[in-house]
């Protein structure tokens, strides 16, 4: 009996500890909003998106000229020997010190490069859009993950209540057995079996505390809470299942707005742009260069001791790459890359259709199982009440009573599992169809 009292005290202590801690109250929407604001993975994804936005500029594409400011100083000390052709007379000079100082500004501008520049700029803008698409994919994955964990937390709380209910039932049975054992109505075996069942239910309840704690930690981590041990009170107490989804609507939405499918379309366009960039080398190029500079020379031996130049220079270069040895190979590879991107897009569409069909079948089956388990739960409750009445009258053995209790608990567990499995299918279906943001409304 002492062990039983200690178990009750321990379980009560856990419950009191849970409610003694400060806790924050969350709805699914508030969890998602806080997570989208604080989650580290989401913040990193936003930074990567910003890089793609910064890259989509005219300068990065090559539209703008480059301007360089240069300056330099050069000096030489030489010994010279000169021989006149006419007379053969030779003159020698030692330590001739010449100096040159130059300063200038140069402009180089590619005016036309076979549509390479314009295509590159379009490609950079598409990569910027793809950066936004990557962020959207990350956000949708995050919403699905956090929503699933939110309902897992509710599932673990409901399961804990069920286990606590099991402990109460076992405690009541133990009380009855103990009272009748002392007056001789029940045997010591009945008393020991009731005690074993109570301890087993108590241990199962205590183990469930660990599962609830793990889910709470995960939920806090997803929301980006610095205090991952923060206690949480969720607004929802049941797993609300949406039974109104329509397969045709989901598939049409998948074709129209699925983020992975849209990204695959972008990859196809990017491959086509790569092919166009390779073909741009079949066109001539036109480049402009200009400069404005100053040069100063100082001579030891010359007709002039000093010389300086200040002025403008400019020119235009027109060229055509006749042969570079790699153009045909690169064109063939670029063409293959376009076909590959199209095949990958078609493969992804087929995979999404397959995933959607499998999830839809699982979703419908779980809905039917849920309805069936709800009916079973009603029958299990009636069966338990009848068994308890017979047990109180002494017409039912302890083993049969335990079976009735176990049937009730199993029915509650099955309905909880069916609710959660249906919710997971619902979340996955909405994610594939691009409707996962509905949970933010």
N, C-alpha and C positions, 0 to 999 in steps of 0.2 A: 504493500500500500504506500510505503514511503517513496518508492520509485515513481508511482503514479502521481503523487502530489508534486514531486520534483518536476516531472514532465509538464504538468499543468502550469506550474510556476514559470518554467522556462518558456513555454509557448506564450503565456500571458506577458512575460517580460519582453519578448520580441514584439508583440503587438503594441505594448505601451511605448516601446522605444521608437517604433515607426511613427506613432502619432505625436510623440513628444518633440520630434525634430521639426524645425521650420520647413514649410513646404510651399512650393509655387504651384498655382493652379493653371493648367493648360488645356486649351482645346486643340484639335488637330490643326486648325488654321494658325493659331498662335505658335505652335511648335514649328510649323513650316516657315512662318515668317521669321522667327528668331534664328532658325537654322540657315535660311537663305542669307541672312544678314551676317552671321558669325562663323559659319562652318568654314574651316580652313581650305578644304578642297574647292569649294565654290569660290572663295576669294582668290585662290591661285589660278583657277580657270579664268576669272575676270581679268587678271593681270596678263595672261597669255592672249586673251582677246584684244587687250589694249595694244600689245605688240603688233598684232596683225593690222590694227587700225593705223598705227604709226608708220607702218611700212607702205601703206597705200598712198603714196605721194607722187607728184609729177617728177620730182627730183630723183626719187628712187627708181622710177621707170626710165630715166634718161632723157626726159623732155627738156630739162633746163641745162644751160651751159655750165661749164666749170671755169672758175676764175682763180688763177694762182698768182701770188705775189712772191717774186724771187729776188734774191740779192746775193752777191758774191764778191770775193776778193781773191786775186791771184797774183803771185809774185814769182820772179825767176832770177837767179844769179848764175850767169854763164860766162865761160871763157870762149871767145870767138876767134877764128882765124880765117881771113879772106885773102884770096889770090886773084889778082887781075889777069884776065885772059890775054889782054894785049901786051902787057909788059912782063907778066910773070911776077910782079912785085907782090910781096906778101905782107899783110899787116895783122898784128895780133892785139887783142883786147882782153883784159882780164877783169873779172868781177863786174860784168855788165848787169846792172840791176834794173829790170823792167817791172812795172806794176799795172794791174788792171782792176778797176772797180766797176761793177755793173749792178743795176737795179731796174726791175721791170715788172709789169703786170701783164699776164697772158690770159686770153680767153679762147676756149675750145668748145665748139658746139656742133653736135651731130644733128643736122637738119633733117635728114632722111636716112633710114637704115632698113629699107625693105619692109616696112610695117612692123619691124621688131619692137620699136619703142611703144607704139600705140597698143600692140597686142600685150606687151608686158604690163602696161598700165591697167588694161582691162583684167589681166590675170591677177594683179595685186589687189584690185577692187573686189574680185571674186574671192580671193583668199581672205580678205577682210570679212566678207559675208560668211565664209566658211568658219572663220574664227567665232563669229556670232552664233553659227549653227553648232559649233562644238560646245559653246557655252550653254546653248539650249539643251543639247543632249545631256550635258552634265547636270543641268538643273532638273530635267525630267528624271534622270536616274536617281538623283538625290531625293526628289519628292516621293518617288516610288519606294525608295529604301526607308525613308523616315516614316512614311505612312504605314508601311508594313510593320516597322518596329513599334509604332504607336499602338497599333491594334494587337501586336504581340504582347505589349505591356498590359493592355486590358485583358488579354487572354490569360496571362499569368496571374493577374489579380483575381479574376473570376475563378481560376483553378485553385488559388489559395483559399478562397471562400468555400469552395467545394470541399477541399481537404479539411478545413476547419469544421465544416458541417459534419464531415465523417468522424472527426475527433469527438464532437458533441454526441453523435449517435452512439459511438463506441463507449463513451463515458456513461451515457444513460444505461446502456446495456450492462456495463460493468457494475453500476450502482444496483441494478435489479438483481443481478447474479450474486453480488456480495451479500445483499440483504437476505436473499433466500438461502444462500450457502450457510449463513450463520444460524438459520432456523431449521436447516436440514432438508430444504426442498430441492436444492441443487447440489451436485457433487463437486468435489474439489477440482475435478477435470474441467467441468463447466466454468468454474471460477478462473482457473489458470488460462483456459482458452480465451476467455473474455479479456483477461489482462494482456495476453499476447497480442490480440487484435487491437486493443487500445494503444499499446506501445507502437505497433506497426503503423497505425494511422497517425500517431503523434510524430513519428520519425519522418513519415511521408510529408507531413505538413511543414516540418522544419526544413526538409530538403527543398520544398517549394520556395521557401524564403530566399534560398540561394539563386534560384532561377529568376525570381522577381527582381532581386538585387542586380543581377547581370543585365537584365533588360533595361532597368532604370539607368545603369551606368552607360549602356549603349545609346540610349535616348538622349542623355545629357551630352555625350560626346558628339552625336550628330548635330545637336543644336548649338554646339560650340561653347557650352557652358564651361567656364574655367573650373568650377567646382563640380566635378563629375559625380560626386557623392550627394549632390543636392537632391533632397526628397521631392517627389513630384505627385501632385494630385491631378488626375486627368478628369476632364469634364464628363466624358462619356463613361458609362458603366456597363454598356453592352456593345457587342460588335454588330453594328447596323449594316445589313447586307442590301445592296442594290440589286433587285431582281428584275429590273426593267430594261436591261441592256438588249440591243438588237444587233444581230450579227451583220446584216447588210450595211447598216449605218456605220458600224465599227470598221468594216473592210473599206468602204468608200472613203472614210476619214483617213484610214491608213494610207491609201493611195494618194490622197491629197496633201496631207500634212505630216506624215511620219518623218521625223527629223533625220533618221538614218537613211531613209530613201531619198530625201531631198539632198542630203550630203553626197550620196552616190551620184545623183544627177549633176551636182557641182563638180565632182571628180571627172565625170565624162567631159564636161565643158573645158575643164583645165587641161585634160589630155588633148583635146582638139586645139587649144591655144598653143600647147607645146609643139604640136605638128605645124601650126602656122608660123611659129617662131623659127623652126628649122627651115621652112620654105622661104622665109624672108631673106635668106642668104642667096637666093636666086636673083635678087634685085640689086641694082647699084646702090652705092651709098654716097651721101653728100655731106661734107664736113666743112665747117667754117672755123678759121683760126685768126686771131688778131692779138696785137700786143702793143704796148707803149712802154718804152724803156730809156734808160740813161746809161751810157758807158763812158768811163774815164780811163785813159791810158797815160802812163808816164814812162818815158824812155830815157835811158842813159846815152844810147848811141842811136841817133836818127836825125832826119832833117828837122823833125819837130821834137821838142822836148816834152810836150804835153798834147794830148788830143782828147776831145770829148764829143759824144754823139747823143742827141736827144731827139726822139721822134716816134712815129707810129709805123707799125708794120701789119700786114694782113694778107690773107690768102684764102682760096677756096680749093678743096680737094674733092675730086670726083673719082670714084674707084669702083671696081667690080671684081668680086672674087671668082676667078675662073675655075679654080680647082683647089680643094683642100684635102681630098682623100677620105674624108669621113662623112661627107654630106649624104651620100646614098644610104650608108648604114644607119645614120641617125634618122633619116626620113622613114626608112623601113621600120625602125624600132618605134618611132613616134606613131606611125600608123597602127602598129600592133598594140601599142599602149591604149589607143582610142578604142579598138575592138575589145581589149581586155576590160576597160572601164565599163563598157556597155554590158559585157557578159556579167561582170560583178554586180552591176545594178540589177540585171534580170535575175541573177541568182539570189540577191537579197530580197527582191520582191517575192520570189517563190518561197524563200525561207520564212518571210513574214506571214505569208498565207498559211504555211504549214503550222507555224507557231500559234497563229490566231485560231486556226481550226482546232488544234489540240487543246488550247486553253478554253475555247468555247465549249468543247465537249466536257471538259473537266468542270467548268462553271455550271453547266446544266445538270450534270450528274450530282454535283455537290448541293445544288438547290433542291433536287429531289431527295437526296439523302437527308438534308436538313429538315424537310417536311416530315419525312419518315421518322427521324430521330425525335422530333418534337412529340409525335404521337407515342413513340416508345417511352419517352420520359413520363408522360401522363400515366401510362400503364405501369411503369416501374414504381411511381409514387403510390399508386393504389395498391400495388402488390406489397410494398413495404408496410403500409398502414395495416393491411390485413395480417401480415406476418407479425407485426408488433402486437396486435391484439391477441393473436393466438399464443405468442411468446409470453405475454403477460398472464395468460390463463394456464400456461404450462403445457400447451398442446403442440408446441414447436420446439425442436432442439436448437441448441446454440449454433450448430453448423448451418442449419437451414436458415436461421435468423441472419447469420453472417452472409449467406448467399443472397438473401433478399436485399440486405444493405449494399453488398457489392454490386448487385444488378442496378440499383438506383444510382450509385456513384459512377458506374460504367456508362450508364445512359447519359448522365450529365457530362461526362468526359467526351463521349462521342458527339454530342450536340455542340459542345464547345469547339471541338476539332473541326467539325463540319462548317461551323460559322467562320472560323478563322481561314480554313482552306478556301472557302467560297470568296472571302474577302481578298485573299491573295490573288486568286484568279481574276477577280474584278479589277484589282490594281494593275495587274499585268496587261489585261485587255485594254484598259484606258491608256496605259503607257504606249503600247504598240500603235494605237489609233491616234496618238497625239493629243489625247484629252485628259492627261494626268493632271493638268493645272486646275481641273474642276475642284480638286480638293482644297484649293486656295480660296474658293469662293465662299 
